[in-house]
């Protein structure tokens, strides 16, 4: 399989995050606004895709990064949002042709910015799709 379902995967991730009740009021973006952003928000980030076709048909594995960025004083607010992102990703479904075979959490990294003003939790999910 190719990169053909990448747009559908991004649309599915974005839609799932917007529909998550626990993320109500938290902006979901695919780029940091010019000049940065204040508060806590979710950023759909990098993606790596590998062929995952087998004898039954075409497929691909998307490793999707989703980050939670926050200027709150500690990690607690960002961790709550990150947990809600994990729940939202559990029921991922493509909006068009193809289907999600599975969406699984792989890892997370939590870091402070060098100046200590921002917290960032980067979550990586494995999303397996087939045509």
N, C-alpha and C positions, 0 to 999 in steps of 0.2 A: 504494500500500500504506500501511498505517497503522503504528502503534506495536505492532501485534499480536504480533510475534515478539521483542519486547524481553526478555521473561522467558526465552525460549528462548536468546537470545544470551547473557544473563548466566549462565544455567546452563551453557552450553557453555564459556564463558570460565573459569568457576570449576572445572568438571570437568577441563578441559585443564590448568589450573595445578596442581590437586591430583594429577593423574596423572603429571606430569612428574618423572621420576627425578632430574633435576638440582635440583629444588626440594624434595626430600624433607627434612622437618624445618623448612621455612620456612613459617610461618603464612600462609594466604591468607584475607584478610578483605574484607568490603564496608563496614566502618565501623571507625574507630579506637576501640578499647575506651575506656570512660570512664576518665579519668585518664591516658590515653596508653598506649603500649606500649614495652617495652624490646626491644633486639636488632634483628634485621633481619626485615622482613615485607613481604608484597605486599598492596597495597590496590587493590581494584577500585573505580574512581572514576566520574567523570562520563561521560555518554554523550550524544551528539547524533545525532539520526536524521533523515534526509531521504528523501523518496520517490525511488525508483530504478526505478519501473515502466517497462516499455517495451512494444513491440508483442507480445512473446512472453508477457508475464504480469506479475503484481504482484511488486514487489521493494522493498527498502529498503537504504540505506547507513547503517550504524551506525559512528560514530567513537567508539571506546571508549578511555578513559584508564585505564591501569594504572600505579600508582606503586610504587616500591620505596623503603621508608623504612628507615633504619639509623642507629643511634647509634654505629657503629664509627668509629674515629679518621679514616679516610680514605674515599675513594670506591671503593676496590678491591673490597670485599665487595659493595657495592651494585651495582657494574657487573657482577660475575659473576652475581648473581641476575637482573639486567635482561637479560643475554644469554640466560639460561635461559628467561625469560618469552618472549622473541622466538622461541625454538625451539618452545616449547609452543604458541604461537599458530599455527604453520604448519599444523598438521593439524586445525584447528578444525572441528567437526561439530555440528549441532544435535541435541539429544536427542529431538526429537519431529518433528512435521510441519514442512515447509520444509527448505531446505538452504542451506549456505554456498556461495556461488559463489566467494568468495575472501576471504582474510584477509591483509592486507598491513600491514607496519610503515610508518608515515608519518614520525614524528619523535620525538625525545627531548629533554628538558631536564633537566640535572643542576644542582642548587643546594644550597647549605648553608643551614641555618636562620640567622636573624639572630644568634642567640647562638653559632652554630658547633657546637652540640651534636648536630645531626641532619643527615643527608644525605638528599636526596630526588631520585630520578630518575623523571620522569613520561614514560611511553611512550604514544604515541597510535597506535592501529591502526584501519584502515579495514576493516570487516567488511561485505561485500555479501551479502545474503540474498535468497532468493525463496521465495514461498509454494509 
